[in-house]
């Protein structure tokens, strides 16, 4: 198990990470005009495909090799802890060799989907409702811990990743976009609100925080196609979701649609951060 030095929690990299994340907040004068909260996470958008294929990404490979290593040495139980599990995209693809999935999420509807998707595939799964790391006490140690597309929601990064590490028997695998997940809407904020959005922090900044905390973090990068790039038209759901994110009223839908129709959809640069426990 990794040893952590308490004195490093407030180190410069961690402080910079928290400050730069804070800059992604929406100004009060915009929030006050919003017809509903822009911080939405529609459950359906986190649903795995009906038959999840093995996504040959660094995130998948790093988790798989740790599970295989545990199996070969006979000191693992084939368990995977999925923190911020959503519908289970990060963990379902690891079965087999994984035999037990433990999903943690603070949204009950996500856990319901996670459990249903596992049941439909004949996979043993357990769920824990709560925010990480507060929910960590309810969670067993597992061979591998995966945590996909969560870190940009975590300002206090060190306690979060310490708890991940303490629950990993072999390895922790974190996946995150290189830039903030809302960076693709920066041009929209400028267009509709004349608001300049930040450019940081990045996945490399997150890695710096983790290394400062004493973790031997490796970073693998890859490109992931935008799933909307292959579609021929912008859907009503796309428009609604974007409008809510931008704190706009429904009468602005035609403008939002026009903006989305001309928005470039290049592949996203993704980072896999991983370290052995």
C-alpha positions as CSV (number, residue, x, y, z in Angstrom):
1,X,0.0,0.0,0.0
2,X,1.3,3.5,-0.9
3,X,2.4,5.7,2.0
4,X,1.2,9.3,1.8
5,X,2.8,12.4,3.4
6,X,0.1,14.6,5.0
7,X,2.2,17.7,4.5
8,X,1.7,17.4,0.7
9,X,-2.1,17.8,0.6
10,X,-1.8,21.6,0.3
11,X,1.1,21.5,-2.2
12,X,1.2,24.0,-5.1
13,X,0.0,21.6,-7.8
14,X,-3.1,20.7,-5.8
15,X,-3.8,24.4,-5.1
16,X,-3.5,25.3,-8.8
17,X,-5.8,22.5,-9.8
18,X,-8.5,23.6,-7.4
19,X,-8.1,27.3,-8.4
20,X,-8.3,26.6,-12.1
21,X,-11.3,24.3,-11.7
22,X,-13.0,27.1,-9.7
23,X,-12.7,29.3,-12.7
24,X,-15.1,27.1,-14.6
25,X,-17.9,28.3,-12.3
26,X,-20.7,30.2,-14.0
27,X,-21.0,33.9,-13.0
28,X,-23.9,34.6,-10.6
29,X,-25.7,37.0,-13.0
30,X,-26.0,34.2,-15.5
31,X,-27.0,31.5,-13.1
32,X,-29.7,33.8,-11.7
33,X,-31.3,34.0,-15.2
34,X,-31.2,30.3,-15.8
35,X,-34.6,28.6,-16.0
36,X,-33.1,25.4,-14.6
37,X,-29.8,24.1,-13.2
38,X,-27.1,23.8,-15.9
39,X,-25.3,21.1,-14.0
40,X,-27.3,18.2,-15.5
41,X,-26.2,14.6,-15.9
42,X,-29.0,12.8,-18.0
43,X,-28.9,9.2,-17.0
44,X,-29.6,7.9,-20.5
45,X,-26.4,9.4,-21.9
46,X,-24.4,7.2,-19.6
47,X,-26.0,3.9,-20.8
48,X,-23.6,1.3,-22.2
49,X,-24.2,-0.2,-25.6
50,X,-26.5,-3.2,-25.7
51,X,-23.5,-5.6,-26.2
52,X,-20.4,-3.7,-25.0
53,X,-17.4,-4.5,-27.2
54,X,-13.9,-4.5,-25.9
55,X,-12.7,-1.0,-26.4
56,X,-9.0,-1.4,-27.1
57,X,-7.9,1.7,-25.3
58,X,-5.0,2.2,-22.8
59,X,-7.6,2.4,-20.0
60,X,-8.9,-1.0,-20.9
61,X,-5.5,-2.5,-21.4
62,X,-4.1,-1.2,-18.1
63,X,-7.0,-2.5,-16.1
64,X,-7.0,-5.9,-17.9
65,X,-3.3,-6.5,-17.4
66,X,-3.7,-5.9,-13.7
67,X,-6.6,-8.3,-13.5
68,X,-4.7,-10.9,-15.5
69,X,-1.6,-10.5,-13.2
70,X,-3.7,-11.0,-10.1
71,X,-5.3,-14.1,-11.6
72,X,-1.9,-15.6,-12.6
73,X,-0.5,-15.1,-9.1
74,X,-3.6,-16.4,-7.5
75,X,-4.0,-13.5,-5.1
76,X,-7.0,-11.8,-6.6
77,X,-10.7,-12.4,-6.6
78,X,-11.5,-10.9,-10.0
79,X,-13.2,-7.8,-8.5
80,X,-13.4,-4.3,-10.0
81,X,-14.5,-1.2,-8.2
82,X,-16.0,1.4,-10.5
83,X,-16.1,4.9,-8.9
84,X,-18.6,7.3,-10.5
85,X,-19.8,4.2,-12.4
86,X,-22.7,5.7,-14.4
87,X,-24.1,2.8,-16.4
88,X,-20.9,0.8,-16.1
89,X,-19.1,1.6,-19.3
90,X,-15.7,1.5,-17.6
91,X,-16.2,-1.9,-15.9
92,X,-18.6,-4.0,-17.9
93,X,-16.0,-4.5,-20.6
94,X,-13.6,-6.0,-18.1
95,X,-15.9,-9.1,-17.7
96,X,-14.3,-11.6,-18.1
97,X,-11.8,-11.9,-16.5
98,X,-13.5,-9.7,-13.9
99,X,-16.1,-11.7,-11.9
100,X,-17.5,-9.1,-9.5
101,X,-18.2,-5.4,-10.2
102,X,-18.8,-2.9,-7.4
103,X,-20.3,0.4,-8.6
104,X,-20.3,3.7,-6.6
105,X,-22.3,6.7,-7.7
106,X,-24.0,9.6,-6.0
107,X,-27.0,9.4,-8.4
108,X,-29.5,6.6,-7.6
109,X,-30.7,6.4,-11.2
110,X,-27.1,5.7,-12.4
111,X,-26.8,2.8,-9.9
112,X,-30.2,1.4,-11.1
113,X,-28.9,1.4,-14.6
114,X,-25.6,-0.1,-13.6
115,X,-27.3,-3.0,-11.8
116,X,-29.7,-3.6,-14.6
117,X,-27.0,-3.7,-17.2
118,X,-25.0,-6.1,-15.1
119,X,-28.0,-8.4,-14.5
120,X,-28.9,-8.4,-18.2
121,X,-25.4,-9.8,-18.9
122,X,-25.4,-12.3,-16.0
123,X,-22.7,-10.4,-14.1
124,X,-22.5,-10.2,-10.3
125,X,-22.6,-6.6,-9.3
126,X,-23.0,-4.6,-6.1
127,X,-23.9,-0.9,-5.7
128,X,-23.1,1.8,-3.2
129,X,-25.0,5.1,-3.2
130,X,-22.9,8.1,-2.2
131,X,-20.2,10.6,-3.1
132,X,-16.5,9.5,-3.1
133,X,-14.5,9.5,-0.9
134,X,-17.3,9.8,1.7
135,X,-18.7,6.4,0.6
136,X,-15.3,4.7,0.7
137,X,-16.0,3.1,4.1
138,X,-18.9,1.1,2.6
139,X,-16.7,-0.3,-0.2
140,X,-14.4,-3.4,-0.2
141,X,-10.9,-3.5,-1.5
142,X,-10.9,-4.8,-5.1
143,X,-8.2,-6.0,-7.5
144,X,-8.6,-3.0,-9.7
145,X,-10.2,0.4,-9.3
146,X,-11.5,2.3,-12.3
147,X,-12.7,5.8,-12.4
148,X,-13.6,7.3,-15.7
149,X,-14.5,10.9,-16.5
150,X,-14.9,12.0,-12.9
151,X,-11.7,13.9,-11.9
152,X,-12.8,17.3,-13.5
153,X,-15.6,17.3,-10.9
154,X,-13.2,17.0,-8.0
155,X,-11.6,20.1,-6.6
156,X,-10.0,18.4,-3.6
157,X,-8.1,15.8,-5.6
158,X,-5.7,14.3,-3.1
159,X,-8.2,12.7,-0.6
160,X,-10.1,11.4,-3.6
161,X,-7.2,9.6,-5.2
162,X,-5.8,8.4,-1.8
163,X,-9.2,6.7,-1.2
164,X,-9.1,5.1,-4.7
165,X,-5.6,3.8,-4.0
166,X,-6.5,2.4,-0.6
167,X,-9.2,0.3,-2.2
168,X,-7.1,-1.1,-5.0
169,X,-5.3,-4.4,-4.4
170,X,-3.4,-4.1,-7.7
171,X,-4.0,-0.9,-9.7
172,X,-6.0,2.2,-10.2
173,X,-6.9,3.3,-13.7
174,X,-8.4,6.8,-14.2
175,X,-9.6,8.0,-17.6
176,X,-10.3,11.7,-18.3
177,X,-10.3,14.1,-21.2
178,X,-7.1,16.1,-21.7
179,X,-9.1,19.3,-21.3
180,X,-12.2,20.1,-19.2
181,X,-15.2,18.2,-20.6
182,X,-17.1,21.5,-21.1
183,X,-14.3,23.1,-23.2
184,X,-16.2,22.2,-26.4
185,X,-18.8,24.8,-25.4
186,X,-16.3,27.6,-24.8
187,X,-17.1,29.2,-28.2
188,X,-20.8,29.0,-27.3
189,X,-20.3,30.9,-24.1
190,X,-18.5,33.6,-26.0
191,X,-21.3,33.6,-28.6
192,X,-24.3,33.8,-26.3
193,X,-22.9,35.5,-23.2
194,X,-19.6,37.1,-24.3
195,X,-18.0,35.0,-21.6
196,X,-14.4,33.8,-21.9
197,X,-13.9,30.3,-20.6
198,X,-10.7,29.0,-19.0
199,X,-8.2,26.8,-20.8
200,X,-7.0,24.8,-17.8
201,X,-6.5,22.7,-15.9
202,X,-5.5,19.7,-18.0
203,X,-5.1,16.0,-17.4
204,X,-1.4,16.6,-17.1
205,X,-2.1,19.0,-14.2
206,X,-4.1,16.2,-12.5
207,X,-1.1,13.9,-12.9
208,X,1.1,16.5,-11.3
209,X,-1.1,16.6,-8.3
210,X,-1.0,12.9,-7.9
211,X,2.7,12.7,-8.3
212,X,3.1,15.5,-5.7
213,X,1.0,13.2,-3.4
214,X,3.6,10.5,-3.8
215,X,2.0,8.3,-6.5
216,X,4.0,6.9,-9.3
217,X,1.6,7.9,-12.0
218,X,2.0,7.0,-15.7
219,X,0.0,8.8,-18.5
220,X,-1.1,7.2,-21.7
221,X,-2.8,9.4,-24.3
222,X,-5.2,8.5,-27.2
223,X,-7.8,10.0,-29.4
224,X,-11.5,9.2,-29.1
225,X,-13.9,10.1,-31.9
226,X,-16.8,12.4,-31.0
227,X,-19.9,10.1,-31.2
228,X,-21.9,13.0,-32.6
229,X,-19.5,13.6,-35.5
230,X,-20.9,10.7,-37.5
231,X,-24.5,11.9,-37.2
232,X,-26.0,13.8,-40.2
233,X,-28.2,16.2,-38.1
234,X,-28.4,17.9,-34.7
235,X,-31.2,16.3,-32.7
236,X,-33.8,18.1,-30.5
237,X,-32.1,16.4,-27.5
238,X,-28.7,17.9,-28.5
239,X,-30.3,21.4,-28.6
240,X,-32.1,21.0,-25.3
241,X,-29.1,19.7,-23.5
242,X,-26.8,22.5,-24.8
243,X,-29.4,25.2,-24.1
244,X,-29.7,24.0,-20.5
245,X,-25.9,23.9,-20.1
246,X,-25.7,27.5,-21.4
247,X,-28.4,28.8,-19.0
248,X,-30.6,29.8,-22.0
249,X,-34.4,29.9,-22.3
250,X,-36.3,27.7,-24.8
251,X,-36.9,30.5,-27.2
252,X,-33.2,30.5,-28.0
253,X,-33.4,26.9,-29.4
254,X,-33.1,28.0,-33.1
255,X,-29.9,29.9,-32.4
256,X,-28.5,27.0,-30.4
257,X,-29.3,24.6,-33.2
258,X,-27.6,26.9,-35.8
259,X,-24.6,27.1,-33.6
260,X,-24.4,23.3,-33.1
261,X,-24.8,22.7,-36.9
262,X,-21.6,24.6,-37.6
263,X,-19.6,23.3,-34.6
264,X,-16.5,21.3,-35.5
265,X,-16.5,17.8,-34.0
266,X,-12.8,16.7,-34.0
267,X,-11.7,13.7,-32.0
268,X,-11.2,14.3,-28.3
269,X,-7.8,13.8,-26.7
270,X,-8.1,11.4,-23.8
271,X,-5.6,10.6,-21.0
272,X,-5.3,7.3,-19.0
273,X,-3.7,7.9,-15.6
274,X,-2.7,4.7,-13.9
275,X,-0.6,3.6,-11.0
276,X,0.0,0.4,-9.0
277,X,-1.2,0.2,-5.4
